[in-house]
Amino acid sequence: MVIKEAAHTGITRRGFMASAGAVLTGLETRSAAAEMVKRYHSDYFSFVGSDAAGSVYLAHDNNRGQTGEQFFADHWIFMYADGHGVIPLTGSAHYPNPGKVLEHIPDSEHFQFEGTLATGMRLRSASNDIDLSVEPLQPILRRQQPSNDTWIGASAAVLRWNGRSLQGRVIFEFIARTGYNRFTSDFGSSWNNFNGLYLKGADGSDLYLRHHKKIKSDAPRDSGMSSMGGIGVLEDINFAVSESRKVDDRTYRWPESWRVEFRHLGADWRLEAKTRALEEIADWKTGGFAMSIITGHASRIDGTVTIPFQGMAELLI
């Protein structure tokens, strides 16, 4: 089932992670670079799973780009386990892309990929003792235009790690763009209080919510999808940060609690969620990037259904 949302352009949330080394070199000028072929692809897996020992959270972003004859690739990875905290992983970095691969994720030294989105995928890393199997994925929330295809889907998944087998769910984001390459772009002030919530319900349902204060004429401020009682996009979203905390020596604040009202499949819902743990990833003085582990519940306004949720919040403030 594919449900389309109004098309818009934009860059991946993790765009700022491109290193200073991943730029055009030599005597190339910006005007010359602008004439080059530019393409960008991204596959982002947000996993939440549990076993008797607790829950594990894995965010695994995989990016590829082309500018002219130069090809790039990187992984960005965040992992958190109950009782252990943030799990250090090897391979969250840029890596060579000699095969000039864009349409699928090229293997790196530390991560290998099998299968396709339509048939199911397997992500393995011997160096990190990670083996993630993801059931087939199809678009649920989609934004399309000739130069940009972005979609969100969700499916069941199993993570084998550290001798454990964690049953869970993946919320997945796909991006394919032409005329743009994250690795060689100047991002400027691209972010203004971006909040991305990736949640798994205790009943096995999915809930994805996105909020960004910076808005363009063709870019929605809020969007989302869910499988609570059936698959559908979210409408009439009223997104609010109910609590936040100041960052030392900075003017920005980290969101810590959320209250979001929305309509799903004709019913009115309210999500209330709060932070259990927050890991600061980057700071650029006027803003920053953090990942939070969050818990909460979504309730129908008529009081007939309440679903506990857990997951991750991605914050670009």
Secondary structure, 3 states (H helix, E strand, C coil): CCEECCCCCCCCCCHHHCCCCCCCCCCCCHHHHHCCCEEEEEEEEEEEEEECCEEEEEEEEEEEEEECCEEEEEEEEEEEECCCEECCCCCCCECCCCCCCCCCCCCCCCCEEEEECCCEEEEEECCCCEEEEECCCCCCEEEEECCEEEEEEEEEEEEEECCEEEEEEEEEEEEEEECCCHHHCCCCCCCCCEEEEEEEECCCCEEEEEECCCCCCCCCCEEEEECCCCCEECEEEEEEEEEEEECCCCCCEEEEEEEEEEEECCEEEEEEEEEEEEEEEEECCCCEEEEEEEEEEEEECCCCCEEEEEEEEEEEC
